[in-house]
Amino acid sequence: MKAIRVVQYGLGSIGVGVARILLDRPGFQLVGAVDVAPEKQGRDLGELLGTDPVGVVVTPDPAVAQQADVVVHATHSRLVQVEPQVLQLVACGVDVVSTCEELSYPWFHHAASARRIHEAAQEAGVTVTALGVNPGFAMDLLPVLLTAPCRHVRRLVVERRVDVRARRLPLQQKVGVGLTEEEFHTGVAAGTVGHVGLPESVAMIASALGWTVDAIADQVRPVVRAGRVEGLRQEARGLVDGEERIRLDLTMALDLEDPVDRVRVEGDPSFVAEIPGGLHGDAATCAIVANAIPLVRAAPPGLRTVLELPPLRYTG
Ligand SMILES: NC(=O)c1ccc[n+]([C@@H]2O[C@H](COP(=O)([O-])OP(=O)(O)OC[C@H]3O[C@@H](n4cnc5c(N)ncnc54)[C@H](OP(=O)(O)O)[C@@H]3O)[C@@H](O)[C@H]2O)c1
């Protein structure tokens, strides 16, 4: 088998984490690394990974993607920033596996953008998929898979509780740790505070189960202790004919008791499935992306959601 040639585009903690996994896996060859951060440019990728030199020098020029079969893309969460980057990669004729939250299921909220990417990818004969732990697994794909043994599903309730105490500073900042309540709400309105992707997960679940949602509500509240924000609770709800059929309940806060990933299926049968302790977001995302690469390569051209890939699984 020929090795899959990979360019890593975006060398933050996710990009670096995926590159470390791929370096250890036979069947992958890292052939390029792209990042705009001035302090990373011109350095050997191995320096950023904390390994021996790998002979790949970080460049700001995405055209290096032309040397690859697939680009792992991990830069931003919003489609407005990511669409031009993805279209440029598609024009290079490579498959794209991205961690952009809004790209995971853009068909509900950003249909025009989704169509542009889908058509460009089909024309170029390449596949674009965005996924990670959330969106991409814990609060959409996993609950969808858990409905397989059901004769009937009335409602899905998914809960993810993450203790961010031991997590990196940018994540703590993203959930508002240290802010006043007023600063928290200003940050939410400006888009600097809050998890991106929950409404996309609702839309993805609805499409998988054949439910037409009338509306998707997304509400973010601060978790406040002793007058300071220590995190957030974010809920997204999918209404079908005015009735709540999907509820995604995400809490990310300092010193959270009983972190967990929990799915409650209400139907025939009704049951609860859970991952005690919950999945570590960054570690799981890096593994999910690495595991998805061969599956994205095998998927038909176009913008494909994680639901359209062959079953997501360990592929190492
Ligand atoms: N779906 C999921 O479950 C999931 C899970 C984890 C993360 N994510 C998302 O994945 C993305 C990456 O995460 P991260 O934690 O690694 O982010 P990060 O630490 O901000 O790293 C992103 C890197 O990409 C660089 N970059 C930005 N724009 C670029 C461009 N146009 N071309 C090349 N490089 C560019 C940034 O440089 P500068 O610092 O100079 O801007 C930075 O080095 C984020 O949007 C994050 O929210 C999704």
The ligand as a MOL file (V3000), in Angstrom:
LIG
                    3D

  0  0  0     0  0            999 V3000
M  V30 BEGIN CTAB
M  V30 COUNTS 48 52 0 0 0
M  V30 BEGIN ATOM
M  V30 1 N -14.9840 19.4950 16.1580 0
M  V30 2 C -14.3910 19.3820 17.3450 0
M  V30 3 O -14.7820 18.5470 18.1490 0
M  V30 4 C -13.2180 20.2480 17.7020 0
M  V30 5 C -12.4390 19.8700 18.8020 0
M  V30 6 C -11.3160 20.6600 19.1020 0
M  V30 7 C -11.0310 21.7930 18.3400 0
M  V30 8 N -11.8590 22.1410 17.3230 0 CHG=1
M  V30 9 C -11.5740 23.3370 16.5280 0
M  V30 10 O -10.4250 23.0980 15.7550 0
M  V30 11 C -9.7560 24.3360 15.5040 0
M  V30 12 C -8.2920 24.1900 15.8810 0
M  V30 13 O -8.1750 23.9970 17.2750 0
M  V30 14 P -6.8560 24.4400 18.0650 0
M  V30 15 O -7.1800 24.2940 19.4940 0
M  V30 16 O -5.6800 23.7100 17.5190 0 CHG=-1
M  V30 17 O -6.8010 25.9910 17.6720 0
M  V30 18 P -5.5870 27.0090 17.8230 0
M  V30 19 O -4.7760 26.6220 19.0110 0
M  V30 20 O -6.1640 28.3580 17.7240 0
M  V30 21 O -4.6730 26.7180 16.5410 0
M  V30 22 C -5.0080 27.1120 15.2400 0
M  V30 23 C -3.7220 27.3590 14.4650 0
M  V30 24 O -4.0480 27.6430 13.1230 0
M  V30 25 C -3.3540 28.8330 12.7360 0
M  V30 26 N -4.0950 29.5120 11.6760 0
M  V30 27 C -5.1170 30.3790 11.7790 0
M  V30 28 N -5.5010 30.7880 10.5670 0
M  V30 29 C -4.7110 30.1740 9.6750 0
M  V30 30 C -4.6230 30.2020 8.2550 0
M  V30 31 N -5.4380 30.9480 7.5090 0
M  V30 32 N -3.6820 29.4400 7.6710 0
M  V30 33 C -2.8470 28.6870 8.3990 0
M  V30 34 N -2.8870 28.6350 9.7290 0
M  V30 35 C -3.8160 29.3530 10.3770 0
M  V30 36 C -3.3090 29.6560 14.0130 0
M  V30 37 O -2.3250 30.6660 13.9330 0
M  V30 38 P -2.5730 32.0110 14.8100 0
M  V30 39 O -2.5030 31.5590 16.2370 0
M  V30 40 O -1.4630 32.9080 14.4180 0
M  V30 41 O -3.9320 32.5180 14.4240 0
M  V30 42 C -2.9410 28.5560 15.0130 0
M  V30 43 O -1.5600 28.2930 15.0120 0
M  V30 44 C -10.4930 25.3750 16.3600 0
M  V30 45 O -11.3920 26.0950 15.5640 0
M  V30 46 C -11.2240 24.5460 17.3750 0
M  V30 47 O -12.3660 25.1910 17.8870 0
M  V30 48 C -12.9350 21.3910 16.9800 0
M  V30 END ATOM
M  V30 BEGIN BOND
M  V30 1 1 1 2
M  V30 2 2 2 3
M  V30 3 1 2 4
M  V30 4 1 4 5
M  V30 5 2 4 48
M  V30 6 2 5 6
M  V30 7 1 6 7
M  V30 8 2 7 8
M  V30 9 1 8 9
M  V30 10 1 8 48
M  V30 11 1 9 10
M  V30 12 1 9 46
M  V30 13 1 10 11
M  V30 14 1 11 12
M  V30 15 1 11 44
M  V30 16 1 12 13
M  V30 17 1 13 14
M  V30 18 2 14 15
M  V30 19 1 14 16
M  V30 20 1 14 17
M  V30 21 1 17 18
M  V30 22 2 18 19
M  V30 23 1 18 20
M  V30 24 1 18 21
M  V30 25 1 21 22
M  V30 26 1 22 23
M  V30 27 1 23 24
M  V30 28 1 23 42
M  V30 29 1 24 25
M  V30 30 1 25 26
M  V30 31 1 25 36
M  V30 32 1 26 27
M  V30 33 1 26 35
M  V30 34 2 27 28
M  V30 35 1 28 29
M  V30 36 1 29 30
M  V30 37 2 29 35
M  V30 38 1 30 31
M  V30 39 2 30 32
M  V30 40 1 32 33
M  V30 41 2 33 34
M  V30 42 1 34 35
M  V30 43 1 36 37
M  V30 44 1 36 42
M  V30 45 1 37 38
M  V30 46 2 38 39
M  V30 47 1 38 40
M  V30 48 1 38 41
M  V30 49 1 42 43
M  V30 50 1 44 45
M  V30 51 1 44 46
M  V30 52 1 46 47
M  V30 END BOND
M  V30 END CTAB
M  END
